[in-house]
Amino acid sequence: MKGPILAVLAAGIGSRYGGLKQMEKIGANGEVLLDYSVFDALRGGFEKIVFIIRHDIEKDFRDLILKRMEGKVHYELAYQELDNLIPKDLAIEIKDKGRIKPWGTAHALLCAADKLDAPFTVLNSDDFYGKEAFEIMGKFLGSGDIKDAAIVPYKLEPTLSPQGTVARGVCEIENGYLKTVDELTAIEKKDNKIFNTAADGSIRYLEAETPVSMNFWGFPAQIIPHLKKYFDDFLAVSGKELKSECYIPKAADWLIKNDIIKIKSLDVDSRWFGITYKEDLKEAIRYIEELTEKGVYPKKLW
């Protein structure tokens, strides 16, 4: 049996990283958050890393990230472009209308489908998930012929930023399995209250302990055809919109509601952090320094 695969959503990284959060240096030797995810995945039992990027950032991606990992990480590259997996006439029409960006995280994952021939985890390149999350997911995916999918949820309050609103997939978990996931795009904390403000101005209050998706998913390889069906349905409805995006949390919710797969909630005491705003960078650097001093990470990863 093949070991699990890590699929990294990195197509959103710009070709020059001046000020771009995904490429901000966090570690003492120039490591970015992605370095720590790959390091944690390898010691969690993952055998291969698939980086999903765009052709126009490949040179910078190799120079700034892959050069450090060369000879130490078994990796492959997949490419997400606007016209990948899109009917030719739709691709021409939407480009003529001025669309530039690809179609979101579910589309990115499908662009790597031919490389996902074993159970796999998919996650964001610009988030830190903690070594415990990789340990529990690696154990789940490596346990045999798995039939269920999995998510590592995080408690809402520690994922908030004091700098402004954030988007989170609010999860409802029942009997250890994900029941629903609802993508809320403007969550913030004010006056000791956490709430989301919808586009129509309505307010939804949330508890600090609410489990949320930070895009840390595990799937069996056989889920790919179902994700392709979801994406094709998405294109039929929203393919002509200039800014529509097909997200993994919404696909996961569809998989559950259509009884295609069950998604197990893997509870783990692991801290998530990301760089939502420029002001978050200082805290991220401090936390990595703290973990390095405790021996969780070596002073030089690669």
C-alpha positions as CSV (number, residue, x, y, z in Angstrom):
1,M,0.0,0.0,0.0
2,K,1.2,3.5,-0.9
3,G,1.7,6.0,1.9
4,P,-0.6,9.0,1.9
5,I,0.0,12.1,-0.3
6,L,0.0,15.7,0.7
7,A,-1.5,18.1,-1.9
8,V,-0.6,21.7,-1.2
9,L,-2.7,24.5,-2.6
10,A,0.0,27.0,-3.7
11,A,-1.4,28.4,-7.0
12,G,-2.3,31.6,-5.3
13,I,1.3,32.5,-4.6
14,G,2.5,35.6,-6.6
15,S,5.6,35.4,-8.7
16,R,7.3,38.0,-6.5
17,Y,6.9,37.7,-2.8
18,G,7.5,41.3,-1.6
19,G,4.8,41.6,1.0
20,L,2.8,38.5,0.0
21,K,1.9,36.5,3.0
22,Q,2.5,33.0,1.5
23,M,6.2,33.9,0.9
24,E,7.0,35.8,4.0
25,K,10.0,34.5,5.8
26,I,9.1,33.0,9.1
27,G,12.1,30.8,10.1
28,A,15.7,31.7,10.9
29,N,16.9,30.3,7.6
30,G,14.3,31.9,5.3
31,E,11.6,29.1,5.8
32,V,8.0,30.1,5.0
33,L,5.0,28.5,6.5
34,L,4.8,25.9,3.7
35,D,8.2,24.5,4.8
36,Y,6.8,23.6,8.2
37,S,3.8,21.8,6.7
38,V,6.0,19.7,4.4
39,F,8.4,18.9,7.3
40,D,5.4,17.9,9.6
41,A,3.9,15.8,6.8
42,L,7.0,13.8,6.2
43,R,7.4,12.9,9.9
44,G,3.6,12.1,10.0
45,G,4.1,9.3,7.4
46,F,3.3,11.1,4.1
47,E,5.4,9.8,1.3
48,K,4.9,12.3,-1.5
49,I,4.1,16.0,-1.8
50,V,2.2,17.5,-4.7
51,F,2.5,21.2,-5.1
52,I,-0.3,22.8,-7.1
53,I,1.0,26.0,-8.6
54,R,0.7,28.1,-11.8
55,H,3.2,28.0,-14.7
56,D,4.0,31.7,-14.3
57,I,5.3,31.3,-10.7
58,E,7.2,28.0,-11.3
59,K,10.6,29.7,-11.4
60,D,10.1,31.7,-8.2
61,F,8.6,28.7,-6.5
62,R,11.6,26.5,-7.4
63,D,14.1,29.2,-6.3
64,L,12.4,30.2,-3.1
65,I,11.1,26.9,-1.8
66,L,12.0,23.8,-3.8
67,K,15.7,24.5,-3.9
68,R,15.8,24.0,-0.1
69,M,14.0,20.7,-0.3
70,E,15.8,19.2,-3.3
71,G,17.0,15.7,-2.6
72,K,15.1,15.5,0.7
73,V,11.5,15.6,-0.4
74,H,9.7,13.4,-3.0
75,Y,7.6,15.9,-4.8
76,E,5.7,16.5,-8.0
77,L,4.3,19.7,-9.5
78,A,0.7,20.1,-10.8
79,Y,-0.5,23.2,-12.5
80,Q,-3.8,25.1,-12.0
81,E,-4.6,27.4,-14.9
82,L,-7.8,29.2,-15.9
83,D,-8.6,26.9,-18.8
84,N,-7.8,23.5,-17.1
85,L,-10.7,21.1,-17.1
86,I,-12.9,23.8,-18.7
87,P,-14.9,23.4,-21.9
88,K,-13.1,25.2,-24.6
89,D,-16.0,27.5,-25.6
90,L,-16.5,28.5,-22.0
91,A,-12.8,29.2,-21.5
92,I,-12.7,31.4,-24.5
93,E,-15.9,33.3,-23.5
94,I,-14.8,33.9,-19.9
95,K,-11.4,35.1,-20.9
96,D,-13.0,37.5,-23.4
97,K,-15.0,38.9,-20.5
98,G,-11.8,39.5,-18.6
99,R,-11.5,36.6,-16.2
100,I,-7.9,36.0,-15.1
101,K,-7.9,33.9,-12.0
102,P,-8.6,30.1,-11.9
103,W,-11.7,28.6,-10.2
104,G,-10.8,28.0,-6.6
105,T,-9.6,25.3,-4.3
106,A,-11.7,22.4,-5.6
107,H,-10.6,23.2,-9.1
108,A,-7.0,23.3,-8.0
109,L,-7.3,19.8,-6.4
110,L,-8.8,18.4,-9.6
111,C,-5.9,19.8,-11.6
112,A,-3.6,17.4,-9.6
113,A,-6.0,14.4,-9.9
114,D,-3.6,12.3,-12.0
115,K,-1.0,12.5,-9.2
116,L,-3.4,11.5,-6.4
117,D,-3.3,7.7,-6.6
118,A,-3.4,7.1,-2.9
119,P,-5.3,8.6,0.1
120,F,-4.4,12.3,0.3
121,T,-4.6,15.4,2.5
122,V,-5.2,18.8,0.9
123,L,-4.3,22.0,2.7
124,N,-3.4,25.7,2.2
125,S,0.2,26.7,1.5
126,D,0.0,29.8,3.7
127,D,-1.4,28.2,7.0
128,F,0.4,26.5,9.9
129,Y,-1.5,23.5,11.2
130,G,0.9,21.9,13.8
131,K,2.7,18.6,13.8
132,E,-0.1,16.8,15.8
133,A,-2.6,17.5,13.0
134,F,-0.3,15.7,10.5
135,E,0.3,12.8,12.9
136,I,-3.4,12.1,13.4
137,M,-4.3,12.6,9.7
138,G,-1.3,10.5,8.5
139,K,-2.4,7.7,10.9
140,F,-6.0,7.9,9.6
141,L,-5.1,7.9,5.9
142,G,-2.5,5.2,6.4
143,S,-4.7,2.8,8.3
144,G,-5.7,0.6,5.3
145,D,-8.4,0.7,2.6
146,I,-10.2,3.8,4.0
147,K,-13.8,4.5,3.0
148,D,-14.4,7.7,5.0
149,A,-12.9,11.2,4.5
150,A,-11.7,13.3,7.4
151,I,-11.2,16.8,8.6
152,V,-9.1,18.3,11.4
153,P,-11.2,21.2,12.7
154,Y,-10.0,24.0,14.9
155,K,-11.7,26.1,17.6
156,L,-12.9,29.4,16.2
157,E,-11.6,32.0,18.7
158,P,-7.8,31.2,18.4
159,T,-8.1,31.5,14.6
160,L,-9.4,35.1,14.7
161,S,-7.3,38.1,13.9
162,P,-7.3,41.3,16.0
163,Q,-6.7,43.2,12.8
164,G,-10.1,42.5,11.1
165,T,-12.6,40.0,9.7
166,V,-11.7,36.5,8.6
167,A,-13.4,33.8,6.5
168,R,-14.0,30.4,8.2
169,G,-15.9,27.2,7.4
170,V,-18.2,26.8,10.4
171,C,-18.7,23.1,11.1
172,E,-21.5,21.2,12.7
173,I,-20.2,17.9,14.1
174,E,-22.5,15.1,15.2
175,N,-21.4,11.8,16.7
176,G,-17.8,12.4,15.6
177,Y,-18.7,13.2,12.0
178,L,-19.1,16.4,10.0
179,K,-22.8,17.1,9.5
180,T,-22.5,20.5,7.7
181,V,-19.9,23.1,6.9
182,D,-21.0,26.7,6.2
183,E,-18.5,29.2,4.8
184,L,-18.8,32.5,6.6
185,T,-16.7,35.3,5.1
186,A,-16.8,38.2,7.7
187,I,-16.2,36.8,11.2
188,E,-14.7,39.1,13.8
189,K,-14.6,39.7,17.6
190,K,-15.8,42.9,19.2
191,D,-16.8,43.7,22.8
192,N,-16.1,40.1,23.7
193,K,-18.6,38.8,21.1
194,I,-17.8,36.8,18.0
195,F,-20.1,37.3,15.1
196,N,-20.3,37.1,11.3
197,T,-21.9,39.9,9.2
198,A,-23.5,38.5,6.0
199,A,-23.7,40.4,2.7
200,D,-27.3,41.5,3.6
201,G,-26.2,42.9,6.9
202,S,-27.6,40.2,9.1
203,I,-25.6,39.2,12.1
204,R,-24.9,35.6,13.3
205,Y,-23.3,35.2,16.7
206,L,-20.8,32.3,17.2
207,E,-19.4,30.6,20.3
208,A,-15.6,30.7,20.9
209,E,-15.4,26.9,20.9
210,T,-17.2,26.5,17.5
211,P,-15.3,24.1,15.3
212,V,-14.2,25.5,12.0
213,S,-12.5,24.3,8.9
214,M,-9.1,25.7,8.1
215,N,-8.9,23.6,4.9
216,F,-7.2,20.5,6.4
217,W,-9.0,17.6,4.7
218,G,-8.2,13.9,4.1
219,F,-9.8,11.9,1.2
220,P,-9.6,8.5,-0.3
221,A,-8.4,8.6,-3.9
222,Q,-11.7,7.3,-5.2
223,I,-13.4,10.6,-4.2
224,I,-11.9,12.3,-7.3
225,P,-14.7,11.4,-9.8
226,H,-17.3,12.8,-7.3
227,L,-15.4,16.0,-6.9
228,K,-15.3,16.3,-10.7
229,K,-19.1,15.9,-10.9
230,Y,-19.5,18.7,-8.3
231,F,-17.2,20.9,-10.3
232,D,-19.0,20.3,-13.6
233,D,-22.3,21.1,-11.9
234,F,-20.7,24.3,-10.5
235,L,-19.5,25.3,-14.0
236,A,-23.0,24.8,-15.4
237,V,-24.4,27.2,-12.8
238,S,-21.6,29.7,-12.2
239,G,-19.1,29.2,-15.0
240,K,-19.9,32.5,-16.7
241,E,-19.4,34.6,-13.6
242,L,-16.2,36.6,-13.5
243,K,-15.4,36.0,-9.8
244,S,-17.1,32.6,-9.0
245,E,-14.9,30.1,-7.2
246,C,-15.4,26.4,-6.4
247,Y,-14.4,25.7,-2.8
248,I,-13.5,22.4,-1.1
249,P,-15.6,23.1,2.0
250,K,-18.7,23.6,-0.2
251,A,-17.8,20.4,-2.1
252,A,-17.5,18.6,1.2
253,D,-20.9,19.8,2.3
254,W,-22.3,18.5,-1.0
255,L,-20.6,15.1,-0.6
256,I,-22.2,14.8,2.8
257,K,-25.7,15.9,1.8
258,N,-25.7,13.5,-1.2
259,D,-24.6,10.5,1.0
260,I,-21.5,10.1,-1.1
261,I,-19.0,9.9,1.8
262,K,-18.9,10.4,5.5
263,I,-16.3,12.9,6.9
264,K,-14.8,12.0,10.3
265,S,-13.8,14.7,12.6
266,L,-10.3,14.1,13.9
267,D,-9.9,16.0,17.2
268,V,-6.4,17.1,18.0
269,D,-4.8,19.6,20.4
270,S,-3.0,21.5,17.7
271,R,-2.7,25.3,17.2
272,W,-3.4,26.8,13.8
273,F,-2.1,30.2,12.7
274,G,-1.9,32.1,9.5
275,I,-0.9,35.5,8.3
276,T,-4.3,37.1,7.4
277,Y,-3.0,40.6,7.9
278,K,0.5,42.1,7.7
279,E,0.4,42.8,11.4
280,D,0.1,39.0,12.1
281,L,3.6,38.3,10.8
282,K,5.4,39.3,14.0
283,E,3.4,36.8,16.1
284,A,3.9,34.0,13.6
285,I,7.7,34.5,13.7
286,R,7.6,34.6,17.5
287,Y,5.6,31.3,17.7
288,I,8.0,29.5,15.3
289,E,10.9,30.7,17.4
290,E,9.2,29.3,20.5
291,L,8.6,25.9,18.9
292,T,12.2,25.8,17.7
293,E,13.5,26.6,21.1
294,K,11.4,23.7,22.6
295,G,12.8,21.3,20.0
296,V,9.6,20.8,18.0
297,Y,11.5,21.9,15.0
298,P,15.3,21.8,14.3
299,K,17.0,25.2,13.8
300,K,17.4,24.4,10.2
301,L,14.6,22.3,8.6
302,W,16.4,21.1,5.4
